[in-house]
Amino acid sequence: MAGDQGEMPFLDHLEELRRRVIWSLVALVALSVVGFFLVTEFGVIEILERPFDIVLPGEGLRYTNPTTPVVVTFKLAFVVGFILALPVIAYQAWAFFSPALYDQEKRYIVPAISVGFVLFLAGIAMAYFLVLPLGLRFLIGFQAETLTPIITVDEYLRFATRLILAFGIIFEMPVVLVLLSFLGIVTPAGLRRHQRHALVALAIVAALLTPADLGTMFMLLLPMMLLYELSIWLVRLVGGGRRRAGEPAPGT
């Protein structure tokens, strides 16, 4: 049965939420410092530059402002810190919501978080090893006979990190929808019934998260569609925790 947190006063809920958010922010700041060390000592910029070197070997990334190396280093340190802080943030979210969950729901949460982390890394790997080189090759090759690229490090890193994080986050879709099914917010029938609307929404998200070319957009949209189908199957497989506990299914 659900824990005692569901009976906590509203102000106690807010205080608990504030405490969890503060711990998450502390972890983000502390791990961003670690991220700065990793960026400066372990060549994270060079690692991100490798897909660019494959497409334009020997060209190298440039910058036009003396402050750019410092700015991009701190920005990249924050991105690395955010990735490192994800397990801590996930734990704080779990600690906040777990007292309100049923025992049978809790049994699925830890595996779901573990699978979510694996999916996040899979999305990052797909973007880095496949989508980023292909996207760069397409974009730089467009009008290559008349235009010569001068690519700066800040613009490239913004492009690369945005694309990589977009794939990592989108690959979390099955975990998010399964967790929402436990809360009774979505059902397999509802996901299937609204599939056409979801396809439009996914296309819009893919267009917003990727650069302005159809190639990388469809390279993100295709796995999003497959992940949506996988989510429907997983929601049907595990069922809704609330429904198993005897609560009525929502009308979605």
Residue pairs with C-beta under 8 A, 6 or more apart in sequence:
1 102
1 103
1 245
2 99
2 100
2 101
2 102
3 98
3 99
3 100
3 101
4 99
5 13
5 16
5 99
5 100
6 99
6 100
8 16
16 96
17 96
20 92
20 93
20 95
20 96
21 92
23 88
23 92
24 85
24 88
24 89
24 92
27 85
27 88
27 89
28 81
28 82
28 85
28 89
29 81
30 81
31 80
31 81
31 82
31 84
31 85
31 88
32 77
32 78
32 80
32 81
32 82
32 85
33 77
33 81
34 80
34 81
34 84
35 76
35 77
35 78
35 79
35 80
35 81
35 84
36 73
36 74
36 77
36 81
38 44
38 77
38 80
39 45
39 73
39 76
39 77
39 80
40 73
44 76
44 80
45 72
45 73
45 76
45 153
45 157
48 76
48 157
48 160
48 161
49 61
49 156
51 128
51 132
51 133
51 136
51 160
52 59
52 61
52 136
52 151
52 156
52 160
53 59
54 133
54 136
55 133
55 136
55 137
55 140
56 140
56 149
56 151
59 149
59 151
61 151
61 152
61 153
61 156
62 150
62 151
62 152
62 153
63 69
63 72
63 152
63 153
63 154
64 152
68 152
68 153
68 154
69 153
71 154
72 153
72 154
72 157
75 157
76 157
76 161
79 161
79 165
86 117
86 120
87 117
90 113
90 116
90 117
94 109
94 113
98 106
98 109
101 109
101 182
101 241
102 241
102 242
102 245
104 241
104 244
104 245
105 182
105 241
105 242
108 178
108 182
108 238
108 241
109 179
112 175
112 178
112 179
113 175
115 174
115 175
116 172
116 175
119 171
119 172
119 174
119 175
120 168
120 169
120 171
120 172
121 168
122 171
123 167
123 168
123 169
123 170
123 171
123 172
123 223
124 164
124 165
124 167
124 168
126 167
126 171
126 223
127 163
127 164
127 166
127 167
127 168
128 164
130 219
131 163
131 167
131 216
131 219
131 220
132 160
132 163
132 164
134 215
134 216
134 219
135 163
135 210
135 211
135 213
135 215
135 216
135 219
138 213
138 215
138 216
139 211
139 213
140 149
142 213
159 211
162 209
163 209
163 210
163 211
163 216
166 209
166 210
166 220
167 220
167 223
170 205
170 209
170 220
170 223
170 224
170 227
171 223
171 227
173 224
173 227
173 228
173 231
174 227
174 230
174 231
174 234
177 186
177 191
177 231
177 234
177 235
178 231
178 234
178 235
178 238
180 186
181 187
181 188
181 235
181 238
181 239
181 240
181 241
182 240
182 241
182 242
183 241
183 242
184 240
184 242
184 243
184 247
184 249
184 250
185 250
185 252
186 235
186 252
187 235
187 240
187 249
187 250
187 252
188 232
188 235
188 236
189 252
190 250
190 252
191 198
191 228
191 231
191 232
191 235
192 232
195 228
198 228
199 225
199 228
202 221
202 224
202 225
202 228
203 217
203 221
205 224
206 217
206 218
206 220
206 221
206 224
207 217
209 220
210 216
210 217
210 219
210 220
240 249
243 249
